[in-house]
Amino acid sequence: MHIQSDPAPLRIDGASLFVISLTFVLPLLLSIGVHRWWAKREWAQQQKARQQGKVFPIIPFYRSSLLFVIFALSAVCLLMLASGINEARTNVRLESGIVLTLLFLPIILGCLFFLLHNTGLVLLTHEGIHVQRWGRRHFLRYSDITAVRFRNNPLVAALLVHSAERTLRIPWRVRNLFDLYELLRSRVEPTVRDATLG
């Protein structure tokens, strides 16, 4: 006769709850909060810029998901490093935490670069074109522009605005990109406009 026993109930101890909270719940809440703060900050910047000229925002791309990846991987790295420091209690070697951090660091930095690259706005004023990104602002006068090139390749910058000193790279994620292109062409010198058409 076969007696079927009920499986043992699933038990989650305090350490498991701490790990789940640190590596999933906290990163999720942080990513939502930072995404909302970032969106409000961008909206305020765009409203301020609209007083100076025509604004073309750079549309964020998977910002909330990328923030979650950054926070979650950072939390895992910190947890492994802290466990490695307390090797006697956790049986996790410090070398394991360091190796895991070195493995995750390129992913974290890549996500951060992608976030900052897809943040900001392009502003056309009476004097010239401004490209504002996180912590950076570049400006070219219309009279200094020597070429405007449109590239039909989604992996690289969509618009290249050249002068003798620098090149402004405008990404594909700009809202109303083709309107920006036409408006910019209408404001540059006729020789530059003709070369662009050519």
C-alpha positions in Angstrom: 0.0 0.0 0.0 1.4 3.4 -1.1 0.9 6.3 1.3 1.1 9.7 -0.4 2.6 12.4 1.8 1.8 16.0 1.3 4.8 18.0 0.1 6.5 20.2 2.7 5.1 23.8 2.6 7.4 26.3 0.9 9.2 28.4 3.5 10.9 31.7 2.8 13.2 32.8 5.5 14.3 36.3 6.4 17.5 36.1 4.4 15.6 35.1 1.2 13.2 38.0 1.7 16.2 40.4 2.1 17.8 39.1 -1.1 14.6 39.3 -3.1 13.9 42.8 -1.8 17.4 44.0 -2.5 17.8 42.6 -5.9 14.3 42.9 -7.3 11.8 45.0 -5.3 14.2 47.9 -4.5 15.6 48.2 -8.1 12.0 48.1 -9.4 10.9 51.0 -7.1 14.1 52.9 -7.8 13.7 52.6 -11.6 10.1 53.8 -11.4 11.0 56.7 -9.2 14.0 57.8 -11.1 12.1 57.5 -14.4 9.4 59.7 -13.2 11.8 62.3 -11.8 13.8 62.2 -15.1 10.6 62.7 -17.1 9.6 65.7 -15.0 13.0 67.2 -15.3 13.0 66.8 -19.1 9.5 68.4 -19.3 10.7 71.4 -17.3 13.8 71.8 -19.5 11.7 71.6 -22.7 9.2 74.2 -21.4 12.1 76.5 -20.6 13.7 75.9 -24.0 10.5 76.7 -25.8 10.8 80.3 -24.7 14.0 80.5 -26.8 13.0 78.7 -30.0 11.7 75.5 -31.6 12.3 72.4 -29.5 12.8 68.8 -30.7 13.1 66.4 -27.8 15.2 63.3 -27.9 12.7 60.5 -27.0 13.9 58.2 -24.2 14.3 54.5 -25.3 13.4 51.8 -22.7 14.5 54.1 -19.9 12.5 52.4 -17.1 13.8 48.9 -18.2 17.4 50.1 -18.5 17.2 51.8 -15.1 15.9 48.6 -13.6 18.8 46.6 -15.1 21.4 49.1 -13.8 19.9 49.1 -10.3 19.4 45.3 -10.2 22.9 44.4 -11.4 24.4 47.0 -9.1 22.5 45.5 -6.1 23.7 42.0 -7.1 27.3 43.2 -7.2 27.0 45.0 -3.8 25.4 41.9 -2.3 28.1 39.6 -3.6 30.9 41.9 -2.5 29.3 42.3 1.0 28.9 38.5 1.1 32.6 38.0 0.1 33.7 40.4 2.8 31.8 38.2 5.3 33.2 34.9 3.9 33.2 33.2 7.2 29.4 33.5 7.6 28.3 33.4 4.0 30.7 30.9 2.4 31.0 33.3 -0.5 34.6 34.1 -1.5 35.5 37.8 -2.0 37.1 36.8 -5.4 33.6 35.6 -6.6 32.1 39.0 -5.8 34.9 40.8 -7.6 34.7 38.6 -10.7 30.9 39.1 -10.8 31.2 42.8 -10.5 33.8 42.9 -13.3 31.5 40.8 -15.5 28.5 43.1 -14.8 30.3 46.4 -15.0 30.4 46.7 -18.8 26.6 46.0 -19.0 25.9 48.6 -16.3 28.1 51.2 -18.0 26.7 50.3 -21.5 23.1 50.8 -20.2 24.1 54.1 -18.6 25.7 55.4 -21.7 22.7 54.4 -23.8 20.4 56.2 -21.3 22.4 59.4 -21.4 22.8 59.3 -25.2 19.0 59.1 -25.6 18.4 62.1 -23.3 18.1 65.8 -24.1 16.8 68.0 -26.9 17.7 69.8 -30.0 16.8 73.5 -30.0 16.6 75.8 -33.1 16.9 79.5 -32.1 17.3 82.6 -34.2 21.1 82.3 -33.9 21.7 78.7 -34.4 21.3 75.0 -33.4 21.8 73.8 -29.8 22.1 70.1 -29.0 21.6 69.5 -25.2 22.4 66.2 -23.6 23.0 65.2 -20.0 25.6 67.6 -18.7 26.6 68.8 -22.2 25.5 71.6 -24.5 26.8 72.2 -28.0 26.0 75.2 -30.3 26.6 76.1 -33.9 25.6 79.3 -35.6 23.7 78.9 -38.8 26.4 81.0 -40.6 29.1 78.6 -39.4 27.4 75.4 -40.7 29.2 74.0 -43.7 27.2 70.9 -44.4 24.1 69.1 -43.2 24.0 65.4 -43.9 21.1 63.0 -43.4 22.0 59.3 -42.9 19.6 56.6 -43.5 21.1 54.2 -41.0 19.4 53.6 -37.6 22.6 52.4 -36.0 24.4 55.8 -36.3 23.4 59.4 -35.9 20.6 60.5 -38.2 21.8 64.0 -38.9 25.4 65.3 -39.1 25.7 69.1 -38.8 29.2 70.1 -39.8 31.2 73.3 -39.2 34.9 74.0 -39.6 35.5 73.2 -35.9 33.1 70.5 -34.9 30.3 68.1 -36.0 27.0 67.9 -34.2 25.5 64.4 -34.2 21.7 64.3 -33.9 20.3 60.8 -33.1 17.3 59.0 -34.7 15.3 59.3 -31.5 14.6 63.0 -32.0 10.8 63.7 -32.2 9.8 65.1 -35.6 13.2 64.5 -37.0 12.2 65.2 -40.6 10.6 68.6 -39.6 13.9 69.4 -37.8 15.9 68.5 -41.0 13.7 70.7 -43.2 13.7 73.7 -40.8 17.4 73.5 -40.4 17.9 73.4 -44.1 15.8 76.5 -44.5 18.0 78.4 -42.0 21.5 77.6 -43.3 23.3 79.4 -46.1 22.0 78.8 -49.6 25.2 77.1 -50.7 25.0 74.7 -47.8 21.3 74.0 -48.6 22.1 73.4 -52.3 24.9 71.0 -51.3 22.6 69.2 -49.0 20.1 68.7 -51.8 22.8 67.5 -54.1 
